Structure formats: structure tokens, C-alpha cells
């Protein structure tokens, strides 16, 4: 009885707060918020603008670009809360969007206005059962890695600590361990998925297998993952240690260095060692080369020491500086500057527009042309960079490409101009988009390949084929499934499949 009285008191207090906050709202809007409140398991789960809960849910990585706009936030603590939020939003024709890390950065998100944000922050449980884990849909990549490690386990998780874990998985999900275990999507066993009508289904190879296919690569189009079952693996003495060299080169060494990298990229028939990861970045560092553009190579090895066969070719090219260390898996994320304390995890950051392309090898003349363009850009874009990601792909390419909706298993590299500029400047945004697209096109033209844009990095201006695959059958299958499971395109805010 005391609990019931306390709950009633809480609802009454929140209702008074709602009444106060609702001054100026239409009856329709007041009715919507009142019905939404009544549908949830606790009044504290509804967060109005100005509340700490609302601010925490809506404070994002980027301050002004690709931002969805919410009238109210729901913080569910159960699957039923997610279902209720969607049903009430549908009744009042309110758009909705799930929020986890607040790290999505694509142009299409900005089309969401007057929405309901479904903040998954309270759903972060991790339960181990042998070689699998049941994981809550609100957990971040760093939290998932750390929770598994406490139990002596690991799996593919996103490289950046502050992103949600689910959203990258739905778009494929690159990570440091993908060479051993595959993409995040490849480790998904099942998911409890709340659909556009507010009902929930379990999807797996044996339950709604076609929807399960779509979830792994284009999943943000089909529902909200409340929790999921995931493959996990033992941390052992052999796979716990990592080593790296961080090498700075002047730009006149670009061709020599990328030639070495290309020589280390494997093929499906002759893959590179599963332990090998080679990342790069062309950008400005005030402490190196007086702030001029430099090339940084991150030579990473899963093991206590990098074999000479891989270190010596880089060491033979004159460098500006070298740092060599051993570390652990979180240390690899720290090396790249992707921890919760680093720039990509800062909130309200300046605008960043990304223009990804996946390729088999580096088209060196195209990279040079893109770097020359980067070097010529006005000072307002001085914090821009060209990102060169070369994960191990052994287990990724071992999965037949028709097995999942993820369209891009045969490429080895993820290359992306990252165009940064001041926030809230429409002219800089337009110029930045032009520069980024031109840099990307220079690289694509030199490659002899088509443009495949990784959905989790996509700018939002790419065509369906560039996002979801150039095979006709693949797009037709996705469109058929979209018509079946989300015919009104309620999940249409992140790179929607066109139906």
C-alpha cells in the first residue's frame, strides 16, 4: 500500500509539473503528454525540456549538424515502456527515435522535428551464459567491452568508447577484434526488436530469418533493439596483449608509406595476419611539423611485439617521430584518441561532416590528390583530416556476402575525409560538403572501383546503392522487407530505405 501511495504521489507531482510546463501547449499536445505519462511504468521516465534528464539525453557529440529535435524524452526501464512509447507516439502521429550514445552524425537525422526521443540509457544489463551474453540495448561500446572483460570475455565492439553498441552493430560494426570474430553484426545471435507498431518480436536465424538478415547491415530501418544475444570469447594470455608503433611522416613520404601499407593488405585467398591492423591519418598537429599536414601511421599488432617483417618496412622510411609501446585492448582505443575523455566523445563539438568510401587498396594518386586539396582548404577547415582505417578482415570476409544485409565484405579499407569547421555557419557547411565530396570523388576515381559508403559513417547525401549495395537483388530484398515491417517508414530518420 505504501508503494502504491508513493507511486500515486509521484504521478501527482509529475502531473503538476506537466501542467506547469504545458502552458502554451495545445490541448492535443497536453493530451499526448498525459497519455504518454500514463502508459509508462514510472513517472520519472518522462523528461521535459529544461530537465536534467532531457539535457542528458539530447546533448550530442556534434553541436549543430545532423541533429534530431525532440519535444520530449522517454527513458524506458522495460521492454514494455519502449512498446508503450511507440504506440502513443503513433496515435498522435509523433515521430520517434532511439538514443543511446548520441553519436549518430548523418544529414538525414536533422529531418526529425517535434519528436519523441527514446533514451535507452537505463537498459545496459550484461548477463553471461557460457559463450554468449544477453546485453541491454542502451549500453555503449566502451561499457560493453569493459563489462565483458570483468568476466574474462571479449568480442567485437566499436572502436570508440562513447558510441552506443547497438547502432554500429545494426550498420555492420567494425572493431579491433573483427579479424578474429567478424563484424559486430556477425556476432549477433538474436534480438528482441520493438517494431513500428509497438509490438515486439524475437529475430534470429530461426525466428523471422529474413528480418534477421536485414537487421545485420540495415537494421536501423526496422526497429528498436531492447536487448540482444551476442557471441563472446575468452580472453587468454595470448590474445590479451597488444603492441603498437605510432609513426609521424612528412607528406613527401606519403607515397612510400602507402606503398608499404598496400603491400601488407591481404586478399581473400592470401589474407594478412589476423593480428595486424594499420590505421592512418593525414591532418595537422600543432606539436609536429609546426602545424603543417603530416601523415600518422598507427601500426597495431595483437600480441606482445610487432614482428620485424611488419615493423621494419615502416621504420626504414625516415620519420618525424616514433612512439612504440605495449598495451591492452582499451589502450588501443586510447592510442587513437577515442576514449570517453577524448575529442570524439566531447559534447557540443564543432561540425564534422564525413564522406566514407571502402576500397580494396589505397589508390595512391587519388590519395595524393585528396591530400593536396585538403592542404589547400581555407584556414576555417584546418582541423579537417583524411582518415585511413585498415582493420583485419579475415573473419569478416569468411562470411558469405549474401548472408547478411551488410553489403561490403570484400573491401579491406575504410577511407573518409573528416571535414571540421565552426558550428552554426551555413556557408562553411556548404563549402565543407563540397570539399568532402570532392576529396572522396578524387579517391574513388583513382581506385577504379565504385563508391561503397559505410552506413555508420555516411554523410547522408549518398544514393541507396552506395549505402546498401549495388546488387539489384539486395536492394529489392531490403525494400520488400521495409514494406512488410515498416510500411509507413516510422524508422526512417537514419538513411531510410526508399520504398
C-alpha positions as CSV (number, residue, x, y, z in Angstrom):
1,X,0.0,0.0,0.0
2,X,2.8,2.4,0.9
3,X,4.4,1.8,-2.5
4,X,1.1,2.5,-4.3
5,X,0.7,5.7,-2.3
6,X,4.3,6.7,-3.2
7,X,3.7,6.0,-6.9
8,X,0.4,7.9,-6.9
9,X,2.2,10.8,-5.2
10,X,5.0,10.7,-7.8
11,X,2.4,10.8,-10.6
12,X,0.6,13.7,-9.0
13,X,3.8,15.6,-8.6
14,X,4.8,15.0,-12.1
15,X,1.3,15.9,-13.3
16,X,1.6,19.3,-11.5
17,X,5.0,19.7,-13.2
18,X,3.5,18.8,-16.5
19,X,0.7,21.2,-16.1
20,X,3.2,24.0,-15.3
21,X,5.3,23.1,-18.3
22,X,2.3,22.8,-20.6
23,X,1.4,26.5,-20.5
24,X,1.1,27.5,-24.2
25,X,0.7,23.9,-25.4
26,X,-2.4,22.9,-27.4
27,X,-4.9,20.5,-25.8
28,X,-3.7,17.9,-28.4
29,X,-0.1,18.2,-27.1
30,X,-1.2,18.1,-23.4
31,X,-3.3,15.0,-24.1
32,X,-0.4,13.4,-25.8
33,X,2.0,14.0,-22.9
34,X,-0.6,13.0,-20.4
35,X,-1.3,9.7,-22.2
36,X,2.4,9.0,-22.7
37,X,2.9,9.5,-19.0
38,X,0.1,7.2,-18.0
39,X,1.5,4.5,-20.3
40,X,4.9,4.3,-18.6
41,X,5.9,2.2,-15.6
42,X,7.2,5.2,-13.7
43,X,6.6,9.0,-14.0
44,X,10.3,9.7,-13.7
45,X,10.7,8.2,-17.2
46,X,9.2,11.2,-18.9
47,X,11.7,14.1,-19.3
48,X,10.6,17.5,-20.4
49,X,12.8,20.2,-21.9
50,X,14.8,22.0,-19.2
51,X,15.1,18.9,-17.0
52,X,18.5,17.3,-16.3
53,X,17.2,14.1,-17.8
54,X,16.2,15.9,-21.1
55,X,19.5,17.6,-21.3
56,X,21.5,14.4,-20.7
57,X,19.5,12.6,-23.4
58,X,19.8,15.3,-26.1
59,X,23.3,16.6,-25.5
60,X,25.1,15.2,-28.5
61,X,28.6,14.8,-29.9
62,X,28.1,17.4,-32.6
63,X,26.5,20.7,-31.6
64,X,24.7,21.8,-34.8
65,X,24.9,19.2,-37.6
66,X,22.6,16.3,-38.3
67,X,20.6,17.0,-35.1
68,X,17.2,15.5,-34.4
69,X,14.9,17.7,-32.4
70,X,12.7,16.3,-29.6
71,X,9.7,17.7,-27.8
72,X,10.0,15.1,-25.0
73,X,12.2,12.2,-23.9
74,X,11.2,8.8,-22.6
75,X,13.7,6.9,-20.6
76,X,12.4,3.3,-20.6
77,X,13.4,0.8,-18.0
78,X,11.5,-2.2,-19.6
79,X,10.6,-3.5,-23.0
80,X,7.0,-2.6,-22.3
81,X,8.0,1.1,-21.8
82,X,9.5,1.1,-25.3
83,X,6.4,-0.5,-26.8
84,X,4.1,2.0,-25.0
85,X,6.1,5.0,-26.1
86,X,5.9,3.9,-29.8
87,X,2.2,3.2,-29.6
88,X,1.3,6.5,-28.0
89,X,3.6,8.3,-30.5
90,X,1.9,6.6,-33.4
91,X,-1.6,7.5,-32.0
92,X,-0.6,11.2,-32.0
93,X,1.5,10.9,-35.2
94,X,4.6,11.9,-33.4
95,X,8.0,10.8,-34.9
96,X,10.3,8.9,-32.6
97,X,13.9,7.9,-32.5
98,X,16.0,5.7,-30.2
99,X,19.0,7.4,-28.5
100,X,22.0,5.6,-26.9
101,X,25.4,7.2,-27.3
102,X,24.1,10.3,-29.1
103,X,26.8,9.9,-31.7
104,X,24.9,9.5,-34.9
105,X,26.1,12.0,-37.5
106,X,24.3,11.9,-40.8
107,X,22.3,14.6,-42.6
108,X,19.0,12.7,-42.6
109,X,18.7,12.9,-38.8
110,X,18.1,16.6,-39.0
111,X,14.8,16.0,-40.7
112,X,13.3,14.8,-37.4
113,X,11.3,17.6,-35.8
114,X,9.0,17.6,-32.7
115,X,9.9,14.1,-31.9
116,X,9.9,11.6,-29.1
117,X,13.4,10.6,-28.0
118,X,13.5,7.1,-26.6
119,X,16.6,7.2,-24.5
120,X,17.9,3.7,-23.9
121,X,20.3,4.7,-21.1
122,X,18.7,2.6,-18.4
123,X,18.9,-0.7,-20.4
124,X,22.5,-1.7,-20.0
125,X,22.4,-5.1,-18.4
126,X,25.1,-7.8,-19.4
127,X,24.4,-11.4,-18.4
128,X,26.9,-14.1,-19.4
129,X,25.9,-17.6,-20.3
130,X,28.9,-19.6,-21.4
131,X,29.9,-18.4,-24.9
132,X,27.0,-15.9,-25.2
133,X,25.8,-12.8,-23.4
134,X,22.4,-11.1,-23.1
135,X,23.0,-7.4,-23.5
136,X,20.8,-4.4,-22.9
137,X,20.1,-2.1,-25.9
138,X,21.4,1.1,-24.2
139,X,24.9,0.0,-23.5
140,X,27.8,1.9,-25.1
141,X,30.7,0.3,-26.9
142,X,33.2,1.1,-24.1
143,X,30.8,-0.2,-21.4
144,X,30.3,-3.4,-23.3
145,X,34.0,-4.1,-23.7
146,X,34.7,-3.4,-20.1
147,X,31.8,-5.4,-18.7
148,X,32.9,-8.4,-20.8
149,X,36.5,-8.0,-19.7
150,X,35.5,-8.1,-16.0
151,X,34.2,-11.6,-16.7
152,X,37.2,-12.7,-18.8
153,X,35.4,-12.3,-22.1
154,X,35.7,-10.2,-25.2
155,X,34.1,-9.8,-28.6
156,X,34.0,-7.3,-31.5
157,X,32.9,-3.9,-30.1
158,X,33.1,-0.5,-31.6
159,X,36.4,1.3,-31.5
160,X,35.1,4.5,-30.0
161,X,34.1,4.2,-26.3
162,X,31.1,6.6,-26.3
163,X,29.1,5.3,-29.2
164,X,26.1,3.1,-28.5
165,X,26.9,-0.6,-29.1
166,X,23.6,-1.4,-30.9
167,X,23.6,1.3,-33.6
168,X,27.1,0.4,-35.0
169,X,26.1,-3.3,-34.9
170,X,23.0,-2.6,-37.0
171,X,25.1,-0.9,-39.7
172,X,27.7,-3.7,-39.7
173,X,30.0,-2.7,-36.8
174,X,33.8,-2.5,-37.3
175,X,36.0,-3.1,-34.3
176,X,39.5,-4.1,-33.2
177,X,38.7,-7.8,-32.9
178,X,36.8,-8.2,-36.2
179,X,39.7,-10.0,-37.8
180,X,39.2,-12.8,-35.3
181,X,35.5,-12.7,-34.7
182,X,33.8,-10.9,-37.6
183,X,31.8,-7.7,-37.6
184,X,29.5,-6.9,-34.7
185,X,26.6,-7.9,-36.9
186,X,28.3,-11.3,-37.4
187,X,28.2,-12.0,-33.7
188,X,24.5,-11.2,-33.3
189,X,22.6,-14.3,-32.4
190,X,19.1,-12.9,-31.7
191,X,17.5,-9.6,-30.8
192,X,14.2,-8.6,-29.1
193,X,13.1,-5.9,-31.5
194,X,10.2,-3.5,-31.0
195,X,8.6,-2.8,-34.3
196,X,7.0,0.3,-35.8
197,X,3.5,-0.7,-34.5
198,X,4.8,-1.1,-30.9
199,X,4.8,-4.9,-30.8
200,X,7.9,-6.9,-30.1
201,X,9.3,-9.9,-31.9
202,X,12.4,-12.0,-31.4
203,X,14.5,-12.2,-34.5
204,X,17.2,-14.8,-35.2
205,X,18.1,-17.4,-37.8
206,X,15.1,-19.5,-36.8
207,X,12.6,-16.7,-35.9
208,X,11.8,-14.2,-38.7
209,X,15.1,-15.1,-40.5
210,X,14.5,-12.6,-43.3
211,X,14.1,-9.7,-40.8
212,X,17.2,-11.0,-39.0
213,X,19.1,-10.8,-42.4
214,X,18.1,-7.2,-42.7
215,X,18.9,-6.3,-39.2
216,X,22.5,-7.1,-39.8
217,X,23.6,-4.2,-42.0
218,X,20.4,-2.1,-42.4
219,X,18.9,-2.7,-39.0
220,X,18.2,1.0,-38.1
221,X,15.4,0.8,-40.7
222,X,13.4,-1.9,-38.8
223,X,13.0,-1.4,-35.1
224,X,14.5,-0.7,-31.7
225,X,16.7,-3.4,-30.2
226,X,15.7,-3.7,-26.5
227,X,18.2,-6.4,-25.8
228,X,20.3,-8.9,-27.8
229,X,22.1,-12.2,-27.6
230,X,25.8,-11.9,-28.6
231,X,28.7,-14.3,-29.1
232,X,31.6,-13.8,-26.7
233,X,35.1,-15.3,-26.5
234,X,37.7,-16.0,-23.8
235,X,40.4,-13.5,-23.1
236,X,43.6,-15.5,-22.9
237,X,47.2,-14.8,-22.1
238,X,48.0,-15.0,-25.8
239,X,45.3,-12.5,-27.0
240,X,45.3,-10.1,-24.1
241,X,48.5,-8.2,-25.1
242,X,48.7,-5.6,-27.8
243,X,51.6,-3.6,-29.2
244,X,51.9,-0.6,-31.5
245,X,54.1,1.9,-33.2
246,X,52.8,5.4,-33.8
247,X,54.9,6.9,-36.7
248,X,54.8,10.5,-37.9
249,X,55.9,11.2,-41.5
250,X,56.2,14.4,-43.5
251,X,53.9,14.5,-46.5
252,X,56.7,13.9,-49.0
253,X,56.8,10.3,-47.7
254,X,53.1,9.7,-48.4
255,X,53.6,7.6,-51.5
256,X,56.4,5.5,-49.9
257,X,54.4,4.7,-46.8
258,X,51.1,3.9,-48.6
259,X,53.1,1.6,-50.9
260,X,54.2,-0.3,-47.8
261,X,50.7,-0.5,-46.5
262,X,49.3,-1.8,-49.8
263,X,52.0,-4.5,-49.7
264,X,50.6,-5.7,-46.4
265,X,47.0,-5.8,-47.3
266,X,45.9,-9.4,-47.9
267,X,43.4,-11.0,-50.2
268,X,40.6,-13.5,-49.6
269,X,42.9,-16.2,-50.9
270,X,46.0,-14.9,-49.1
271,X,44.8,-12.9,-46.1
272,X,47.1,-10.7,-44.0
273,X,47.8,-11.9,-40.4
274,X,44.7,-11.7,-38.2
275,X,46.8,-9.8,-35.6
276,X,47.6,-6.9,-38.0
277,X,45.8,-3.5,-38.0
278,X,47.2,-0.5,-39.9
279,X,45.5,2.9,-39.4
280,X,46.5,6.3,-40.7
281,X,45.6,9.9,-40.5
282,X,46.5,13.0,-42.6
283,X,46.0,16.1,-40.5
284,X,47.5,18.9,-38.6
285,X,49.1,18.5,-35.2
286,X,50.4,21.8,-33.7
287,X,53.2,19.9,-31.9
288,X,54.5,18.2,-35.1
289,X,55.9,19.9,-38.2
290,X,54.8,23.4,-37.0
291,X,51.2,22.5,-37.6
292,X,51.7,21.5,-41.2
293,X,49.9,18.5,-42.5
294,X,51.6,15.2,-41.6
295,X,50.8,11.5,-42.1
296,X,50.4,9.5,-38.9
297,X,50.6,5.7,-39.1
298,X,49.3,3.5,-36.3
299,X,50.9,0.1,-36.7
300,X,48.9,-2.2,-34.3
301,X,49.5,-5.8,-33.5
302,X,47.5,-8.2,-31.3
303,X,50.5,-9.6,-29.4
304,X,53.4,-8.6,-27.2
305,X,55.7,-7.5,-30.0
306,X,55.2,-6.5,-33.6
307,X,57.1,-8.9,-35.9
308,X,60.1,-7.4,-37.7
309,X,58.6,-8.2,-41.1
310,X,55.9,-5.6,-40.4
311,X,57.7,-3.0,-38.4
312,X,60.9,-2.8,-40.4
313,X,59.4,-1.6,-43.7
314,X,57.9,1.4,-41.9
315,X,61.0,2.1,-39.8
316,X,63.1,2.1,-43.0
317,X,61.3,5.3,-44.2
318,X,62.5,8.4,-42.4
319,X,60.1,9.6,-39.8
320,X,59.5,12.8,-37.8
321,X,59.0,10.8,-34.6
322,X,58.1,7.3,-33.4
323,X,56.4,6.1,-30.3
324,X,56.4,2.3,-29.6
325,X,54.5,0.7,-26.6
326,X,52.7,-2.4,-25.5
327,X,49.2,-2.0,-24.2
328,X,45.8,-3.8,-23.8
329,X,42.5,-3.6,-25.7
330,X,41.3,-0.3,-24.0
331,X,44.8,1.1,-24.7
332,X,44.3,0.6,-28.5
333,X,41.2,2.9,-28.2
334,X,43.3,5.4,-26.2
335,X,46.0,5.3,-28.8
336,X,43.6,6.5,-31.4
337,X,42.1,9.2,-29.1
338,X,38.7,7.6,-28.9
339,X,38.1,7.2,-25.2
340,X,35.4,8.9,-23.2
341,X,37.8,11.7,-22.3
342,X,38.9,12.4,-25.9
343,X,37.7,14.7,-28.6
344,X,35.3,12.5,-30.5
345,X,33.5,11.9,-27.2
346,X,33.3,15.6,-26.2
347,X,29.8,17.0,-26.3
348,X,28.8,20.0,-28.4
349,X,31.8,19.7,-30.7
350,X,32.2,21.7,-33.9
351,X,30.6,20.5,-37.1
352,X,32.0,17.3,-38.6
353,X,30.9,16.0,-42.0
354,X,32.2,12.6,-43.0
355,X,32.5,11.1,-46.6
356,X,33.4,7.4,-46.4
357,X,34.5,5.1,-49.1
358,X,35.5,1.4,-48.8
359,X,38.3,0.1,-51.1
360,X,40.5,-2.9,-51.6
361,X,43.8,-1.0,-51.6
362,X,44.9,2.6,-51.4
363,X,44.7,4.4,-54.8
364,X,47.9,6.3,-54.1
365,X,47.5,9.0,-56.8
366,X,43.9,9.6,-55.6
367,X,45.0,9.9,-52.0
368,X,47.7,12.4,-53.0
369,X,45.1,14.4,-54.9
370,X,42.8,14.4,-51.9
371,X,45.6,15.4,-49.6
372,X,46.6,18.2,-51.8
373,X,43.0,19.5,-51.8
374,X,43.0,19.2,-48.0
375,X,46.2,21.2,-47.8
376,X,44.7,24.0,-50.0
377,X,41.5,24.4,-48.0
378,X,40.9,27.7,-46.2
379,X,42.0,28.1,-42.6
380,X,38.4,27.7,-41.4
381,X,38.9,23.9,-42.2
382,X,42.3,23.5,-40.6
383,X,41.0,20.8,-38.2
384,X,39.9,18.6,-41.1
385,X,41.6,15.3,-41.8
386,X,41.7,12.3,-44.0
387,X,41.1,9.1,-42.0
388,X,42.6,5.8,-43.2
389,X,41.2,2.7,-41.4
390,X,42.7,-0.7,-42.1
391,X,41.2,-3.3,-39.8
392,X,42.0,-7.0,-40.1
393,X,39.3,-8.6,-42.3
394,X,39.9,-12.3,-42.1
395,X,36.7,-13.3,-40.2
396,X,34.7,-10.6,-42.0
397,X,35.5,-11.9,-45.4
398,X,34.9,-15.5,-44.3
399,X,31.2,-14.8,-44.1
400,X,29.4,-15.2,-47.5
401,X,28.3,-11.7,-48.7
402,X,24.7,-12.9,-49.2
403,X,24.3,-14.0,-45.6
404,X,23.5,-10.5,-44.2
405,X,22.4,-7.1,-45.4
406,X,25.8,-5.7,-44.8
407,X,26.9,-5.1,-48.4
408,X,30.7,-4.6,-48.3
409,X,32.7,-7.6,-47.2
410,X,35.2,-7.7,-50.0
411,X,36.9,-4.3,-49.4
412,X,39.8,-4.0,-46.9
413,X,39.9,-0.3,-46.2
414,X,37.6,2.4,-44.9
415,X,38.8,5.8,-46.0
416,X,37.0,9.0,-45.1
417,X,37.5,12.8,-45.4
418,X,36.5,14.2,-42.0
419,X,35.6,17.9,-42.6
420,X,35.5,20.0,-39.5
421,X,34.5,23.6,-39.2
422,X,32.8,26.1,-36.8
423,X,29.3,25.3,-35.8
424,X,26.2,27.2,-37.0
425,X,27.6,28.5,-40.2
426,X,25.6,27.6,-43.3
427,X,28.3,28.9,-45.7
428,X,31.0,26.8,-44.1
429,X,28.7,23.8,-44.1
430,X,28.1,24.2,-47.8
431,X,31.8,24.6,-48.6
432,X,32.6,21.8,-46.3
433,X,30.2,19.5,-48.1
434,X,31.7,20.5,-51.4
435,X,35.3,19.8,-50.2
436,X,34.4,16.5,-48.7
437,X,32.6,15.2,-51.7
438,X,35.4,16.4,-54.0
439,X,38.1,14.7,-51.8
440,X,36.1,11.4,-51.8
441,X,35.5,11.6,-55.6
442,X,39.2,12.0,-56.3
443,X,39.9,8.9,-54.3
444,X,37.1,6.9,-56.0
445,X,38.1,8.0,-59.5
446,X,41.6,6.8,-59.0
447,X,40.5,3.5,-57.5
448,X,38.7,2.0,-60.5
449,X,36.0,0.9,-58.0
450,X,32.5,2.2,-57.4
451,X,31.6,4.1,-54.3
452,X,30.6,2.0,-51.3
453,X,29.8,4.2,-48.3
454,X,29.8,2.6,-44.8
455,X,26.4,3.4,-43.4
456,X,27.7,4.2,-39.9
457,X,29.9,7.0,-41.3
458,X,27.7,8.1,-44.1
459,X,27.2,11.8,-44.9
460,X,23.5,11.3,-45.7
461,X,23.7,12.5,-49.3
462,X,24.7,9.1,-50.8
463,X,22.4,7.0,-53.0
464,X,20.7,3.8,-51.9
465,X,23.1,1.7,-54.0
466,X,26.1,3.4,-52.4
467,X,24.8,2.8,-48.9
468,X,23.1,-0.6,-49.2
469,X,24.8,-2.3,-52.1
470,X,24.9,-2.3,-55.9
471,X,23.4,-5.7,-56.4
472,X,19.8,-5.4,-57.6
473,X,18.6,-8.4,-55.6
474,X,20.0,-6.9,-52.4
475,X,18.1,-3.6,-52.7
476,X,14.9,-5.3,-53.8
477,X,15.0,-7.6,-50.8
478,X,15.5,-4.7,-48.4
479,X,12.7,-2.7,-50.0
480,X,10.4,-5.7,-49.8
481,X,11.2,-6.2,-46.1
482,X,10.8,-2.5,-45.4
483,X,7.3,-2.6,-47.0
484,X,6.5,-5.6,-44.8
485,X,7.8,-4.5,-41.5
486,X,7.7,-0.7,-41.6
487,X,5.4,0.4,-44.4
488,X,4.8,3.9,-43.0
489,X,8.6,4.5,-42.6
490,X,8.4,5.2,-38.9
491,X,12.1,4.1,-38.7
492,X,13.1,6.5,-41.5
493,X,15.4,9.0,-39.9
494,X,18.7,7.3,-40.4
495,X,19.4,6.7,-44.1
496,X,16.0,5.3,-44.8
497,X,15.4,2.5,-47.3
498,X,13.3,4.1,-50.1
499,X,10.1,2.1,-50.7
